[in-house]
Amino acid sequence: MKKTKPRTNSRTYPPQRPRARSADPSDEPLVSAEQASAALNLPLYYFIDTRKRAELGIPYYSINRMVRYRIRELHKWQVRYAAEQAQRLKDAEPGGAHA
C-alpha cells in the first residue's frame, strides 16, 4: 500500500495582519440606550431619561430625535464617575449625618 501525504491547499496566502485601530472616535458605531445599558450593566432609565442623563453627565449624541451613545466614551465616563463617587465617600465625615 502506498503512503500519501495529507492534502493541503496548494494556494498560499500572505499571512493576515491584524487591522490597526484608528484613533478617530467617529469610526466607532453609535449604539442605542438599550445596548448601552446592557454593555455597561446600568439601569436603562439612566440613558432614556433626559434629566437623569444630564444629572449624571452621560455623554451622548442627538441625531434628529434619536439619542445614541459611543461605548468607548461611556466606558470612560463610567470610570470617571466611579472615581468621583469613591472620592465623595472618602471625603464624607465618619458617622454620617445622623450620628
C-alpha positions as CSV (number, residue, x, y, z in Angstrom):
1,M,0.0,0.0,0.0
2,K,1.3,3.4,-1.0
3,K,1.6,6.1,1.7
4,T,0.2,9.5,0.7
5,K,0.6,12.9,2.2
6,P,-2.4,14.6,3.6
7,R,-3.9,17.1,1.1
8,T,-3.2,20.7,1.7
9,N,-4.3,23.8,0.0
10,S,-1.9,24.4,-2.9
11,R,-2.6,28.2,-2.7
12,T,-0.5,30.1,-0.3
13,Y,-2.0,33.3,1.0
14,P,0.0,36.1,2.7
15,P,-0.5,36.0,6.5
16,Q,-3.2,38.3,7.7
17,R,-2.1,41.2,9.8
18,P,-4.5,42.5,12.4
19,R,-6.1,45.8,11.4
20,A,-4.7,48.8,13.2
21,R,-7.4,50.6,15.2
22,S,-7.7,54.2,14.1
23,A,-7.6,56.8,16.8
24,D,-10.6,58.5,15.2
25,P,-13.6,58.1,17.6
26,S,-16.0,58.6,14.7
27,D,-15.2,55.1,13.4
28,E,-16.9,53.6,16.5
29,P,-20.5,52.7,15.9
30,L,-23.3,54.5,17.7
31,V,-25.5,52.4,20.0
32,S,-29.0,52.7,21.4
33,A,-29.9,53.2,25.0
34,E,-30.8,49.6,25.4
35,Q,-27.4,48.5,24.0
36,A,-25.5,51.0,26.2
37,S,-27.4,49.8,29.3
38,A,-26.6,46.2,28.6
39,A,-23.0,46.9,27.8
40,L,-22.3,48.9,31.0
41,N,-24.7,46.9,33.2
42,L,-26.5,50.1,34.3
43,P,-30.2,50.8,34.5
44,L,-31.9,51.7,31.3
45,Y,-33.5,54.8,32.7
46,Y,-30.0,56.4,33.1
47,F,-29.9,56.5,29.3
48,I,-33.6,57.2,28.5
49,D,-34.4,59.9,31.0
50,T,-33.1,63.3,29.8
51,R,-32.8,64.8,33.3
52,K,-31.0,61.7,34.7
53,R,-28.6,61.7,31.8
54,A,-27.9,65.4,32.4
55,E,-27.5,64.9,36.2
56,L,-25.0,62.1,35.7
57,G,-23.2,63.8,32.8
58,I,-23.5,60.9,30.5
59,P,-22.0,61.7,27.0
60,Y,-24.5,61.2,24.1
61,Y,-25.2,62.3,20.6
62,S,-28.6,63.6,19.5
63,I,-29.3,62.8,15.8
64,N,-32.6,64.2,14.7
65,R,-34.8,63.0,17.6
66,M,-32.7,59.8,18.3
67,V,-30.2,59.7,21.2
68,R,-27.2,57.5,20.6
69,Y,-24.0,56.6,22.5
70,R,-20.5,55.5,21.9
71,I,-19.4,52.6,24.1
72,R,-15.8,53.9,24.4
73,E,-17.0,57.3,25.7
74,L,-19.5,55.7,28.1
75,H,-16.7,53.5,29.5
76,K,-14.5,56.5,30.1
77,W,-17.4,58.3,31.8
78,Q,-18.2,55.2,33.9
79,V,-14.6,55.0,35.2
80,R,-14.5,58.8,35.9
81,Y,-17.9,58.7,37.6
82,A,-16.9,55.8,39.8
83,A,-13.8,57.6,40.9
84,E,-15.8,60.7,41.8
85,Q,-18.2,58.6,43.9
86,A,-15.3,56.9,45.7
87,Q,-13.8,60.3,46.4
88,R,-17.1,61.6,47.8
89,L,-17.3,58.6,50.1
90,K,-13.8,59.1,51.2
91,D,-14.3,62.9,51.9
92,A,-17.6,62.3,53.8
93,E,-17.4,62.7,57.6
94,P,-17.3,59.4,59.6
95,G,-20.6,58.6,61.3
96,G,-22.8,60.2,58.7
97,A,-25.4,62.9,59.2
98,H,-27.4,61.1,61.9
99,A,-24.6,60.0,64.2
